[in-house]
Amino acid sequence: MKGPSVKLLASFVGSALVAGAAQAEIVVYEKDGYRFSTDGWIILNASSTRGDADANDAFRITSGDSPNLVGFNFAVPETNGIRMSSRLGLRINPHSGEGNFKNRGNVGDSASKSIDPREIYAKFEGDFGQVLIGKHYSIFNGRPVLWDASVLAGGFFGYDNANSGFALAAGSLHSGYLYANFNSGLVYRTPQDKALKAAVGLYDPSQMGNVFIAGAPTASKTTTPRVEAELAYDGRFEGGAYTLYVDGVYQSAENCRLPGGAVCAGGDRVTGKGASTGVQLALGPVALSATAFTGRGLGSALMFDFDALDAQGRERKSRGYWVQVTGKVTPSTMLRLSYGRTEVDDTAATPGHTAEGTLAGVYHTVNPFMTLYGELGRSEFDLNPAFGRATDTRYATLGVRFMW
């Protein structure tokens, strides 16, 4: 994978997380309605991948599916029935870069030298519900990432490109669901203490293109926001609980041009739209998560930016599903098995592909702050867009997570 695709992969595999992850916080100051607290995690994975391409056969030590986090939370006194707070979440990758040929991309301007402010938002809450302004985890197809047991562990490398200078693990994003991403926007949510919840957001839109095809067109002009929305229901029954959701996304981009300046085969304006749905069921020590998505102009992993269009500028159709079962065999040890599949249709100009990913893992909580885990996985592409051919990659990962 060359050129802009490597840099975009860096932003993609930085991964999501995790508005809604269960974690504690350290209260630094609290007086007269003012509150300041901090939270975060440090994650380190040792991953051995064995594949049939040079760039997916490697041993890497990385931060896994999610970069390391240091978060700061601020709140002010409730005023006129409105509770007001804000959050700054800084992501930091652990890669050293220097002296390592495989990581030479990490030298200079890479993710290993930067702090990524994925979350910087203000939240206003009251009887009316909740309003968020700023940069935060977006809505569409976001729940699979949060439900994935690898979200704070290992997972697959993006498109199995383990030797990318920016390589991190990336859950099952290329095989089962899409990356919702952290995006700047305005979101309204109905009251969160109700069983039936709704959310709608206006977000900064993306250009649409294909980073895997040299000279591929890009629709570079955006004149309207991206719209995302969700309807969810949380229910309980004797011995268990469940969540059902359905969500959607729509955006457009203009000025789609082929090399040389000709208008794209699909016209000057292209659109991206999709829907996803899913269920999570908790029954005693066992939990089942199942999700599915379908769309046009979305692509196969990072929405809109990676491979939303074909070589002539037409929107590509894609779909996928992901299923995970977890079970606690002791109060502190959880087992996991998941399978996901993503399909991108052929077009007259560009072949599609099918990706499948299977992961098994064990996650042991040593104490409330520390977790040890191991994962085994297999990722298969009939045509891997990062390599231009079929790939079959096996994974073995050991990791540790410290949270506060």
Secondary structure, 3 states (H helix, E strand, C coil): CCCHHHHHHHHHHCCCCCCCCCCCCEEEEEECCEEEEEEEEEEEEEEEEECCCHHHCEEEEECCCCCEEEEEEEEEEEECCEEEEEEEEEEECCCCCCCCHHHHHHCCCCHHHCEEEEEEEEEEEECCEEEEEEEEECCCCCHHHHHCCCCCCCECEHHHCCCCCCCCECECCCCCCCECCEEEEEEEECCCCCCEEEEEEEECCCCECECCCCCCCEEEECCCCEEEEEEEEEEEECCEEEEEEEEEEEEEEEEEECCCCCECCCCCCEEEEEEEEEEEEEECCEEEEEEEEEEECCCCCECCCCECECCCCCECEEEEEEEEEEEEEECCEEEEEEEEEEEECCCCCCCCEEEEEEEEEEEEEEECCEEEEEEEEEEEEEEECCCCEEEEEEEEEEEEEEEC
